[in-house]
């Protein structure tokens, strides 16, 4: 990971005030992480969803257990996690069906395994909790089970899944901090972004024992890479974008495809706008080209591996997980479901306007603060909307996991309001860096170092010695920012 401004303690030759400020930034990052971890200890269990057992059985099979034993352990965790859920006032937990005991839950799932084992589902890494066609969806997501294997081996199912979620959540929050710092935001804005990421549904989804959290964390790495590309750091940026999307392909390839396509589309639009304004657009075009190529590769890879595609997703929704015959043409009914879902979603947003308020604040921040984060945050939000549009299931109306990338927009945009708005126009229409022209940035330019040395030598030849307590040749900036 590159040294993004303000995270490491800095070189020994740096001024004491700079080193102290960097240490304070690192301490703030660690304090936020520790506070989040402490809060999550209130719900080590109680997060299991119906899909958790599929990923857990896959991971246990990868650990060397046979399919039957992996299914038995996954059932035990899923039912016990729901049974031992904390009280209702803890918002980041979930409960299974009301009135179902642990024994009833285990019996129901064991009966399901026995039924589908006798009806053709006899192969694969996941236990046969449903028909083979439905379980193929999870077979095509090996990345998250692979990620779980060392946690399960070291800590068991309960603590292993919790620690894996904590690592995923904290990694995503640090990527948000790095993104804001790489875009030129101040340390306080970066720390605010980290805290927002953990406090919003992004943190909740990241902690859940599902693939959505790991996909989200990798998405934040892609976002960081895109910002570095736009800041003209092509090697590091391209490595993060390509590596993040490659890993997302193994975790949730559909989300990787949507994110890459959304980034490419937004960057193309941004480059067109810059060309109309006769401003420099080469970095944006390079980013658009890279994301476009990666989107094509993700689609081609999923097709070559015969993984479920959009048509399968539509049939899954309309046939209740393939338990009814396929529709000859699913799209008319699918678009009816789209209309029903988004009408209900808008009514819910009007009743509980948390997301609309945060999106309004995000729009205000992006309009008032010219930042390179603007196109990247918009693309991430668009990817979340597209993912939800691909699954217009009313059962997901109260959840966040399918649309979770939308919540990256406020996490990246609202912290910009903590910085002062730019006063001068940036050259060529580029966003102005909040920390431009500070001693820290200038010290990275060898030409500046040489000019400063010559100026210092000239001053020491013509001025009297500095009083005790002052450092000769030190630049003092009363308006420099942390």
N, C-alpha and C positions, 0 to 999 in steps of 0.2 A: 504494500500500500504506500503510495507516495506521501511525502510529508506535506500535508495541507497546512496552510498558515495557521499557527496558533494552537497546535495540539501537542507537539513535543516540547520538552523543556528548552530546546534550542541549543545552539553551539556555545561552547564555553566563552568564546570571545564576545558574545552578545552583551549589550548593556544589562546591568542588574535589573533595571525596571522592566525590560522586555522579558527576561527570564522569569521574573516574579509574576508578570501578567500571564505568561504561558502556563505556568504552574497553576495559577488560579483557574484558568480555563480547563485544564485537565482535571483539577479537583472538582470543579462544577460538573463535568461530565460523569465522573465516578460517583458523586453524590446522587445525581439523578438516577443512575443505574441502580445504586444500592437501595434507594427509596422505592423504586419500582419492584425490585426483587423482594423487598420486605412485604409490600402489599400483596404480591402474588402468593406469598406463603399462606395467606388466608384461604387459599383454594388450590391445594395441591391436587385434590381430586375434584370431581364434579364437572369436568369439562368435556367428557366423552359425548360425541354425537354418533348417530347411526353409522357414519362412514369410518369412525375411528377404528373399529374392529377390523375393517378391511386392510387398512394400512398397517395395523399392528400385527396381524397374522402374516402379512407379506414380509415385514421386517423380521419376525421370528423365524419364518422359513429361510430367509437369507442368513440367519444366524446359525442354521444347521438343524433346526427342529423339523420333524416331519409334519406334513400338512394337518393331520388330525390333532396333534398336540398343539401346534400353533393356533389352530382354531379354538381349542379348548381354553388356552390361556387368554386369547383375545376376548372370548366371551366372558371369562371371569373378570377381567379388568373392566370391560364395558359395563357390566351389570353392577359391579362393586363401586365403580366411580360414580354412577348415577345414584346408587343407594346412599353413599356417604357424602352427598353434596351438601355444602354449607347452607346456611339460612338464605331465604329469598332476598334479603336486602343486599347480598353481595352480588353485584350486577354482572360479573364476568363468569358466572357459573351457569350450568344448565342441569335440568332434571329430566329423568325419563318419564314415561307415562304415569300419571297420577294413579296411585293405588296398586301399582305393580311391585311386588316384593322382589328381592334379589333372586330367590328360588324360582319365582315365576318367570323372571327375565331369562335366567339360564335355561330353563326348560323350553321356553319359546324359541330361543336361538338354536339350541341343540336340535329341536325338532326341525327347524328350517334347514340346518346343515344335513341332517339325515334325509330329508325330502329331496333336496337338490343333488345330493350325492347319488341318489337313486334315479335321478332324471337327467343324467348326462354330464353333470359338472364334476368330472373326475380328474382334471388336470389343472395345472397352474400354480402360482406361488401363493395366491390368497386362498383362504378357506372357502368352501362352497356355501356362502351365506345367501346366495341368490342364483339366478340362472347364469349360464356361462357368458351370455352376451352382455349382461349388465356388469359382471365382474371383470370383463375385458377392459372396461373403462379404467379400473384401478391397476390392472396388469400393465397398462400403458403409462403408468406413473411410477417408475422404479426409483426416482431420485429421492423422494421423501423417505421411503423405507430404508434405503441405503444410508441415509443420514442418521436414522434412528439406531442402526445396529450397534455402534459403540456405546451409546447411552444405555441401551437395554442390557448389553453385556456387563457394563460396569455398575449400574444402579438398579436394574430390574425395571418392570413396566411402569410402576407408579411414579417413582422419582426420576426414572430415565425420561419419560415423556414430559414431565414437568421441566426438567433441566434443559431438554432439547428445545422446548418452547421458549424458555428464558433466553437461551443463547440466540435463537432466531430473532426474538423481539429486540434484544439489546443491539444485535448486529445491524438490524434495520434502522434503529434510532441513531446509531453512530454514522451510518451512511447519510442520513438526512442532515446531521450536523456537518459532516464533511462537504456535502453538496452546497449548503448555504455558505460555508467558509470559502469554498472554491469559487463561488459566484461573487465573492467580494463582500459578503455580509459580515457584520461585526461578531465578536465572540458571544455577546449576549443574545444576538439573533440566532446564532447557531445552537446555543444551549436551549433557547426557547423552542426551536424546531425539534430538538431531541425530546424535550418534555412533552410537546404537543403530540408527537408521533406515539409516545407511550400512553398518553392519557386518552387519546381518541380511539375509536374502534380499531384503528390499525394495531395498537398494542394488544387489544383483546383478541383479535383474530390471530395475531402472531403467537399468542400463548396457547391457542387451541391445538389439540393433537390432530391436526389435519394438514394437508399439503399447502393450503392457502397461505399460511404464515411464512413458510420457507420461500414460496413463490414471490411473496411480497418483499421479503428481505433481499432476494436476488434482483427484484425490480428496482429497489432503491440503489443497488450497486450499478445497474444500467443507467439510472437517472444521473448518478454521480459521473459516470463515464461520459454521458452526453454533455454535461456541463463542462467537463474538461475539454472535450472536443471543441465546443464553442468558444472556450477560452484559449484556443490555439495550443493545446497540449495533446497532439494527435496520438502519440504512441500509448501513453497511459490511458487516455480516454477510449481509444479503440479496443485496447485489451480488456478494459472493464465492460464495455458494451458487448463485445463478442463473447467473452467468458461468462458474463451474467446471463445472456440469452441462451448460450449453450447449456448451462446448468438448468435454467428454467425449462428448456425443452424436455429434460428428463423428469422434472418435477410436475409441471403442468404445461404441456406444449401448447394448448389452446391459448392460455394467457400470454405465453411468450410470443405467439404469433400476433395476437391483438396489440400487445405493447409495441412490438417492432413496427407493425403497420401504422399504428397511431403516431409514433415518433416520426416515421418517414413522411407521412402525410402532413403533419404540422410543420416539419422542417422545410418541406417543399413550398408550403404556403408562406412561411417566413422568408425564405429566399426570394420568392416572387415579390413580396412586399419590399424587401431591401433593394431589389433591382429597380423597382418603380421609383424608389427614392434615390437611386443612383448611389447606393452605399455598398460597402464590401459585403459579399455574400458567400465567399469561398468556403469558410469554415462550416457554414450552415449547409451548403450543398454537399460537402464531404460527409457530414453527419447524416444527411438524408440518404445519400447513396449507400452508406454502410448499413443503416437500418433497413433500407429497402432490400438489399441483398440478403441480409440475415432473415428477414421475413420470408423471402422466397425459399431459403434453405430450410427453415423450420417447417414450412408447408410441405416441401418436397420430402423431407425426412419422415414426417408423420405419414405421408401417403405411401412411401416405399415400405415402411414398417407395418402397413395395414392397420394403423391405429384408428379408433373411431373418429369420424369427422363430423361436420355440421349436420348432415342428413341423419346420422345415427343419434345425435343429440336431440334433434326434433322428434324422432320416433320414440326415444326414451321418455320424453316428456308426455307425449300424446298417448302412449300405450302403457303407462304406469310401469315403467322399467321393463318393458318388453313382455309384460304378462298378458297383453292382448295382441291380436294380429296387427301387423304393420299397416299403416294407411298407404294407399297407392300414391297419393299426392299429399304429403303432410303440410305443405306450406300455407295453404289457405287457412287451415285450422290453427297453425302455428301463429300466424299474424293476428288471428282473433285473440289468441292467448296473450300476445304482445299488448294489444289494446286494453284488454282487461287488466293485465298486470300493471301497466304504467298509469292507468287511471286510478287504480287503488293506491299505487305508490305516491302519486301526486297528492291524493287526499290525505295520506298519512303524513307527508311532509308539511302540509298545511296545518295539520293538527299538532304535530311535534316538529316545529321548524328549526331544529338544531342545525341540520345540514344546510338548509337554505341560508341561515344567518351566517354560518361559517363561509359558505361560498360567496356571499355578498361581501364579507370582509376580505376574502381572497381577491375578488375582483377589484376592490378599492385599493388593496395593497399593490396589485400588479399594475394598476393604472398610475398610481402615484410614485412607485419606485421602479424605475427602469432597471431591470435585472435580466441577466441571461437565463435565470430560472424560468422566466415566463413561458417560452414555448415548451420546455420540458415538463413543467407542471401541468400545463394544459393537455399535453399528450398523455400523461399518466392518468389524469382524470377521465379523458376520453376512453382509454383502455378499460377502465373500470365500468363505465357505462356500456361499452360494447360487450363486455363479458356478461353483465347482467342481462342485456338484451338477448344474448344467446341462450339464456335460461329463464324465461318468463314464468317462473313457478311461484304461485301464490304462497306456497309453504316457506319461501325465502323472503317474504315481504318484511318480516320483522327482523331478519338477520342482516349481517353486514359483509359476510365473507365473499360473496360473489361480486359485490360492487366496491370492495374495500379500496381499490386503487383510487377511487374518487376522493377518499379522505387524505390522500397524499397532497392534494392541491392546497387545502388549508395548512397542513403541516409545513409545506414549503413556502407558502406565500405570506401568511399572517405574520410570521416573525420579521419580515422585512419592514413592517411598520415601526419596529423598534429603532431603526436607523433613520438618520436625517435624510430628507429627500435631496437629490443632487441639485447643485446650483448652477453648474456649467454644463453645456452640451458636450457630450462625449464625441470624439472624432469619428467620422464616418458612420454616425448613427449607432455606434455600439453602446451597450449599457455601461454606465459609469460604475467603476469599482468603488465600493464604500471605503476602501482603505488605500486608494491610490495616492501616490506621492508621499507615503509615510517612509520614515527611515528604514523600516524593515524591508519594504519592497525595493527601495532604491539600492539597498546594500547588495541585492542579488545581481546587479549589473556591473561587470568589471570596469566599464567605462566610467561609471559613477565613482567606483572605488579609486581609480587613478586620479580623477579630477579632484576628489576630496583630499587625497594625499598631497597633491600639488598645492591645493589651497591651504592645507594645514601647514606645509613647509613654508609657504610664503608668509602666513600670518605669524609663525613663530620667529621669523626673521625681522619683523617690524613692530611687534607689540610687546608690551611688558609681560612678565610672568603672571599667570592667573592667580587670583587669591586662593588661600587655603580653602578646600572644600569644593572647588570647581574643577572640572575636567577639561583641559585644553582641547580645542577642536571638536567638542561634543555639540551636536545640533540640538537645539531645544525647540520643541513644537508644542505650544500650549494647547493646540486643538487636536493633537493626535488622539486616535481612538483605540479602545481595547478590542 
